[in-house]
Every structure is written in C-alpha cells, then in structure tokens.
Amino acid sequence: MCNDNVIRRFAGAFILLSVALGLTVSTAWFYFTAFVGLNLLQSSVTHFCPLEKVLGRLGLFGCRAPAQTTP
C-alpha cells in the first residue's frame, strides 16, 4: 500500500507534464491526460489503483505490495 500523497503527486505530475506536452509537442498527449483523469475517477469508486500496484511491486517511495492471502 502507498501513502495517498504519493499517488496524488504522481497523478499531478503526469497531468501537468501531459498538458505541457499537449500544448507544445502534439495534441495527442491530451489523451494521456484524459486517461489519468479517468483512472483517478475509477480509483475513487473501486479503490483499485494500478499505479499503487506497480509502485508496491517495485518497492518504490515506501510502497509495499499487499500481503498475499492463500486459501
């Protein structure tokens, strides 16, 4: 699990970067902005965040993978 601030920082950085790239490089970067926004929306409803899973598996920024449960 990750601290919520870590996820918010990543999301904010991704959005700002993709908007900047959309304005300067190619408007196709706005699709990435929309993807991040939709992912934040679904995460607030489902409590599933792909970035949290990736950071947990890599052990970055103090995130750790959720404990595995065996039946």
FENLIN-V996236 format. One record per helix or strand of 2 or more residues. SS is the DSSP state (A for helix, B for strand). FROM is the first residue (numbers start at 0). LEN is the number of residues. Records with the same first field share a line. If there is no record, write none. Layout:
SS=FROM-LEN  FROM-LEN
This chain:
A=3-21  28-18  49-9
